[in-house]
Amino acid sequence: MSTYDPPLRDMLFAMKELGGLDAVLAQPGHEEVTGDLVEAILEEASKFASNVLAPINKQGDVQGCRWNDGVVSTADGFKQAYAGFCETGWNGMPAGTEFGGQGMPTLLSTAVLEMWKASNMAFSLCQMLTLGAVEAITHHARDELKRLYLPAMVEGRWTGTMNITEPQAGSDLAAIRTKAVPEGDRYRISGTKIFITWGEHDMAENIIHLVLARLPDAPAGVKGISLFLCPKFLVNADGSLGERNDLVCASIEHKMGIHGSATAVMSFGEGPGAIGWLVGEPNQGLACMFTMMNHARLNVGLEGVAISDRAYQQARQYALDRVQGKTLGREDAPSATIIGHPDVRRMLMDMKARVEAMRALAYYTAGQMDRAHGHADSATRQSAQTLVDLLIPVVKGWCTDNALAITSDGVQIHGGMGFIEETGASQHLRDARITTIYEGTTGIQANDLIGRKLARDGGVAMKRLIAMMSDDAAAVGSHGDAVLGAMAASLVTGLRALSEATDWLLAAPGREAAAGAVPYLKLCGTVIGGWLMARAADAATAQLARGDAHADFLAAKRITAHHYALHMLPEASALRDTVLHGAATTLGLSDAQF
């Protein structure tokens, strides 16, 4: 099992050159956040991720969580790691200062969260769900609920969950049956929820469940869903814990991956009904949930980045260490490590290039979130928010889809040893598999992209982005540098494919457009990733010309970006053709012919 070495230099490069770190720090509210502080935070997070979380990742996978009569025990070391995580302030770092958080920029938090996810994805889910609940409560709950619950949740003494899915209601939220019956200023909740991440555990003294349920007079469908706060233990007026609420973990799932995280079946109201309080307005539960959606989907996309980087690091180290066969062209030399084999090098370069493009997209989007939230100019805020809305389904869908291929390549580089659990390579593949499913499948992300995002404004936002990328391609190709010129030419071809696919989708009938939605999402990710890699190579070239001390890193950045342009960007034309012509076969069979 490999160690985890956070790629701080690449993180900082992506934050500064692509995420716009300097501009983010110059915004109101970040006056005390300096470049030196950013680097210090990343360095300390790196130590915690490498020294505390990574060593218990395998333990969490092998031991998993254990359920006994409603009580869930975490794997050895998780409880102690979580206590240290909270004591050092990491849990509340991304949260606002009003209730005890540090209010750090999303761009900085994104880099830190990548380290938690790469070092121990199962562990990181607890904080992710808690902060999502904090965001929903902050925006929609009444002040008394905020006062009682948020300080302890931000601190990490209490954790949070989202209770959405039911046995009969997966992605179809209109089918939710959980009930909420008024009782004075509170409600009695009854029903069963499944797939509840960290729904029960022994790491915190209380768990705050946000539950989607229906009021007695609620209209049918998604317009009749409300959001409720149901604590595991009721909370007294002074913030102390009261009696146990009428909710229980009925079981935990036996899963393919993320074994260190309990995925619970939660039963509400086996007795008189679990006590809960309304969050937001009646029948506006989905609107409350969408408040946290962009951050949640960014963070799941970031899981794709993180687990891919962890798989790449392990495969790279194995290739450097594993002696097997002779290197081509050096047959007279002794047997060498497999990193000398051209096909192993190809797979490693594919992994490295895709990971860096994925990180670039996630960090760029995080920087735009900061602009949308805190820029002094309202027009700039609105423009950034429009771009964030457009990019979020791409971050979530493309990064997680790539993660499946990257972690699979990690196993392939190990050869037969990759198929053996002891090496740990297969854990990354198993852990990655859920990322394309939860928080909205790739198909749901793609439908969101072509429906809510592309069709809503007639493609204006996408065409504006394409124009911006085209301008950057021209600039990158104008320097007289052969490598940059080749990258710019490849990007121009990719942009043409994206533009043609966009125009076709805007005119296509709904069912045919939906058939091309996932290829279009992949096309967007491929081209936008290529754009950001070209910008990265351009910045690296400029830094090399100035005599930057990190010459090896910058030279590698140019080569990696060039590899992306040669090996990944050409996929854009095939994806365009699939969007334009694929519906004929996708929709061609009758149900019985499948």
N, C-alpha and C positions, 0 to 999 in steps of 0.2 A: 504494500500500500504506500503510495507516494506521499510526500509531504506537500504542503501548499505554500507557495511563495507568491504573494500578491504582486501583480505587475505594476508597481507604483509608478514607474517611469512612463509606461504607456497610458496609465490612468490620467496622470497629470498632463501629458501631452494632449490627450483627447479633451480633457476639461478646458485647457487653455486655448488650443487651436481650433477646436470644433464646437465645444460647448459655450464658449464666450465667457470664461471665468472672470476675466478682468471687468467686463461690462456688468456682470451679475453682482460682483462685489461693490461696484460703484453705485448700485441702486440704493434708494432710501431703505434704512433698516438694517443694512449690513456694514455700517461704518466701523464696527469693531472686528469684523472678519477680514483679516489680512491674508495675503498670499502665504506668509510664513505660518500663520495659524492653520491654514488649509493643509499645508504640508505636514505640520506636526500632528494634526488629527488623523491624516491618512497613515502616518507612520505608527501611531499608537493603535489604530484599528488593525493595521497589518499584524502587529504583535499579538493582539488578542485572537485574531482569526487563526494565525499560524500556530500559536502556542496553546490555546485553550479549546477552540472549536474544532479545528481540523483533527486533533488526536482522538476525539470521541465520535467522529463521523462514522467510522467503521463499526464501532461499538453499537451505535444507534441502529445501524443496518442489521447487524447480526442479532442483537438482543431484542430490538424493537420495544414497543410499549406492551405492558401486560395489564389485562382487565381482570378484576375479581369483584363480583357482586357490586358493580357500579363504580368501583374505585380503579383508577388507572395509574400505574406506576411507570415512570419513564426509565430509559436505559441508564445504566451506571454512568455517573458523571454529569448528566444533563442538569440535574437540580442544582449542583454546585456551580456549574458553568453559568446557569441562568442567574443565580445570586450574584456572581461576580459581574456579569453583564449589566445588571441593574445598578449595582453599587458604584460602578465606574461611569454611570450616566449614559451608556450607549443606548438603552431602550428609548429614552425620551429625546435623543439628539435631533431627530427630524421634526418633533412636535413644536407647536407654538409656545412662546414664553409665558403666556397668560396662565397656564396651568402647570408650569414647571419644566417645560421643554426648553431646548436651546435655540430653537428657531433658525437652524442653519439652512442655507440655500438648498433647494432640491438637487441641484447639480452636485454639491458636495455630499449630501446624504446618499445620492445614487451610487457614487463611487464607494462609499462605506458599505452600503447595503450589498453591493456586488461581492465584497469580501466575505460578509456573513454567509451569503448564499453559496459561494464557491467552496468555502471551508466546511460548511455543514448546512445543507439546504433544508433538511428536516427541522433543525433547530431554528433557523431563520424565519420559518413560517409563523412561529408564535408571535414574534414582534410585528411581522407584516399584518397579521389579522388584527392585532391589538391596535395598531396605529390606524388601520382602516376604520375600526369602530370608533376610535377617538375622533377621527375626522367627521364621521356622520353625526356623532353626538354634539360636537362643537358647532356644526352648522345648523342643526335642526332641533336639538332638545331644548327644553325650557331651562332657565338659569339654575333652578334648584337641582335638577339632575346633573348639570355640568359641575356644580359646586361639590356635589356628593361623590361623583364617580371619576371625573377626569384627572384630578391630581394623582390618585392612586394608580390609575391606568397608565398615565404618562411615566410615572416613576417605575412601573413594572410590578408593583405589589399585587395588582390585579391585572388579569389579561382579558382579551376580548375575542369574540367570535362573530361570524355572520351565519345565521341559520336560515338558509334559503331553500335548498333542495328537499323534496319529499319523495317517497317511493314512487308515486305516480306522476310527479312533477319534476322533471329534470330541467331542461332548457325551457320548457313550456310553463312559465310561471303563472299563466292564467289558470292552471289546474291546481294551484295551492289550496289545501283544505284546512290547515291549522286555524283554530278559532280563537277569537279574543272577545270575551264577554265583559261589558262594563260593570264595575263594582266601585261606586263612588268616583274618586279621582284616579283610580287604577283599574286594571283589567285582569281577568283570569284567562290564562293561555292554556290551550290543550291541543295536542297534536304530536306528530312524529316528524323529525327532521333527520336526514341522512347526509353523509359525506361532510361532517362538520369538523374542519381542521382544528386541532387542539381544543376540541369540545370538552375534554376532561383530562386532567393531569394533576401532578403533585408538585409543580414548580411554583405556584402562586397561591395565595390564601383565598382568593376569590376569582371567579370567572364571570365576566359580564357578557351575556348573550344578547345579540341583536337579532330579533326574530320577525320574519314576515308572516303576517296572519290576517284573517278577515274578521271584520266587525259583523254583528248580526244583520245589519241592514246594508251591508256593502253591495255595490253593484257587481255583476258577474265580470269575470275576466281580470286583466291586469289593472283595470281602473278601480278595483275594489280591494287592493292590497294595502295594508298599513304596516308601519314598522314599530316594534315594541322593544323596550329594554327589560330583560329578565335576568337578574343576578342569581348566581348559584346560591349565595347566602344573601339574605335581605340585609340592607344597610340602615343602621339607625341614624337619627338626625345629626348625631355628633360624628358620623363617619365610621363608627365601630361596627363590627359585624353582628348581625342578629341571627335569627333562626334559619335553618335550611329551607330553601324554596322547594316547591313541588316540581322538581325536574331531576332527571337522572340520566346517566349514560347507560343505555341498555346494552350496548356492546361496542366493540371497535372492529374496524374492517381488517381483513388479512389482505395486504396489498402487494402489488408488484414492486413498488419502491417506496421511498421516503418512510421507511419503517420506523425511524426515530420519532416521527410525528404521529400522534394519535388521531385517527380519522374516525369520528364517533357517530353512532346512532343516538340521537338525543330524544328522550321521551318527556314531553311537557304535560303535566296535569293528569297523572295517574290517580291522584286524590282529588282534592277540591279544585285544582287548577293552579298553575304556576302564576305567581303575582308578577305583573309587568306594568310598565308605564309607556304611554304613547310618546313616540319620537316624531316630531313634525306634525303635520295635519292629517286628519283621517283620510284614508284612501290615497295617500300620497307616498306610500312606502317605496315605490320604485324611484320616484324623484329623489327621495332622501338617499337611496342607495347609489344613484348615479353621481351624487356628489363625490363619492370616493372612487368612482369607476376609473377615471384616468390614471390616478396614482396606482391603483391596484393592478391595472393592466400593464402599466409601465414596469411595475415591480415583477410581474410574472414574466414579461419579456426579458427583464434583467436576469431572471433565473436561467433563461436560455443562454445568455451571455456567460454567466458565472459557471454553470455546470460544464459548458463547452470549454471554457478556459481550464477548468480543473482537469478535464479529460485530456486536453492538449498537453498540459504540463506533465501528466503521468506518462502519456505516450512518448513524449520527447525524451524524458528521463530513461524510459525503458529502451528506446532506440539508441541512446548514448551508451547504455550499459550492456546490452545483450550482444554477445559475440555469436555470430552465426554466418558461416559462409565467407567467401572472399568478395571483395569489392571489384566490380567490373573495371577492367583496365589495369588492375593491380593483382593479377592472378598469381604472381610470384611472391607476393607478400603473405604474411601469416593471416589466418582468419581474422576478420574485423567485425566491429559492431555494426548492427543493421542500419544505422543511420547513413551508412555509405551506399546503401542500395537505392537506386534512383526512384523506384516506386514507393519506398518508405518515405523518401524525401518529398515526393509529390503529395502523399497523404498528409504529411506534417505541414507542408506549405499551404495546402487547402484548408486545413484546420486553422492554422495561424491567420491566414488572410480573412477567412470568414469571421473568426472571433473578433479581430480588430475592426472589421466593418460593422459588426453587430454592436460592439461597444461604442463605436462612433455614433451610430444611430441613436442608441439609448441615451448617451450623454448629450448629444445635440438636442434631443427632445426634452431632456431634463432642463437644459439651459433655456429653452423656449418657455417651459413652464414657469421658470423664475421671472422671465420677462413679462409673461402674461399676468403674473401675480403682483409684481412689484415695480415695474417700470414707471417712471414719473409721467410719461406721456400716454394718454388714454388711447390714442389711435395705435400706438405701438403695442400696447397691452392687448387690444382687440385683434390686431394682426397676428400676434404671437399665439393667442388662444385659438384662432382659426387654424393655424398651422399645427398646433398640438393636437387638436381634435382630428385632423387629417392623418397625422402620423401615428397616433396611439394604436389603432388596430394593426398597423404595419409592424410596429415594435413588438407587439404581443405575438402576432401570428408568424411573422417571418423569423424572428429570433428563436422562438421555440421550435419551429419546424426545422430550422437549421441545426438546432441542438441535437435532434434525433440522428441526423446524418453525421455530425461531428463526433458524438459519443460512440456511434457505431464504428467510425473510422478508428477511434481510440482503441476499441476492442480488436479491430483488424490488425493494427500495428503490433499488438501483443501476440498475434498468431494464436495458436492453441491455448497459450497461457491466458489470453484475454477471456476465454470461455470458462476459465477456472475462477471461482469466486475469491480465492485467497489473494489474487493480484489486486482486486478492487476495481479493475477496469469496467466490469459489467455493472457495478453499482451506479456509476455515472449514467450509463444507458438506461437502467431501470428507473433511476430518479428523474431523468429527463422526460420520460414517457408521459407523465401526467401533465407536463407544462402546456402541451397543445390541446389539453382537454379542459382543465378547470379555468375559472374566470372567463369562460366563453371559448368554445372550440375554435379551431382555425376557420372553419366554415362560418361560424357566427361573426368572427372578426372580419372576414371577407365580405359578408353581406352588409355589415355595418359600414365598411369602407365604401362599397359601391352604392349603398342606399342612403344612409343618413349623411354621409360625408361627401360623396361625389355628386349624387343626383340632387341633393338638397340645394346647392347653389349653382347647378348647371356646369359643374366642373371648374368654376372660377378659381377656387383655392388650389386645385391640382395644377391648373394651367399656369398660375402664378409661380408655383414652385418649379415647374418645368422650365419656365423662362429664367428664373434665378439660377437654376442648375446649368442651363445653356450658357448664360453669361459667364459663369465660373469656368465652364469647359473651355470657352474661348480664351479666357485669361490664362488658364493653366497651359494651353497649347501655344501661347504667344511668346514664350521665353526662349525659344531656340534650343531647348533641352530635348534630346531624342526620346528619353524615357517619358518625360511629361507629355511630349507631343503624341506618343503612341497611346498613352492613357487617355488623353483628351479625345483622340479620334475614336477610341473604343466607347467612351462615354457618350459622344455625340450619336453614335449608332444606337446605343441603348436608349437614349432620350427620344430618338425618333420612334423606336418601338413602343415606348411608354406613351408617347403622344398619340400614335395611331390607335393603340388599344383603348386609350381614354375616350377618344372621339367615337369609337365603335360602341363602347359600353353606354355612352350617353344617348345613343340613338337606338340601342337594341331593346327588344321586348323584354319584360321583366324576367320571364323564365329562362330565356337564352342568356341574359346578362348574368343571372345567378349561376348558371352552369360554368361561366368563365370567371367567377368571382375569386376563387382561391388562386388560380394561375395569375390573375391580375394582381392580387396581393403579393405574390412571390415576385412578380415583375417589378412592382413598386419597390420592394425591399432590395432586390438585386441592383436596380439602377440608383436608388438613393444611396445605398451602401457604396456603390462605385463612385458616385459624386463625392461623398465624404472621404473616401480613400484617396481620390485625386487631390482634394484639398489638403489632406494630410501629407501626401508626397510633395506637394508644392511648398508647404510650410517647412517640411524637413529639408528640402533643397535650399531654401532661403537660410535656414539656420546653419547648414553646412557651409554655405558661402560666407557666413559671418565668422566661421571658425569656432562653432559651438563645441564644448568639451565632450559632448556625448556623440561623437562621430559614428561609432559603431552602431548605436541604436538608430540614428538618423539614416544611415546607409541601409540598414535592414528595413526601415520603414519604407523607403523608396522601392526596394526590391519586393517587399510584401504587397505594396499597393499595385506595383506593376503586375505581379502574379494575379492579383484579383482582376485586373483589367484584361488579362490574357485568358484566364481560366473561368472566371465567374460572369463577367459582363456579357460575353457572347451568349449566355443562356437567355438573355433578354429577348432576342429575336424569336427563339423557339417558344418562349412563353407568350409573346404577342400572338404568334400563329395559333397557339392553343386557345387563347381568348377569342380570337376572331372566328375560328373554324371548329373548335372543339365541341360546341353544343350539338352538332349534327350527330355525333356518336354518343355523347353523354346522355342525350335525351332520346336516342334512336330506338332503344329496346322497349318492349312492353314489360310490365312487371313480371309476367310469367317467363320471359326469355332470360332473365338473370339467372 
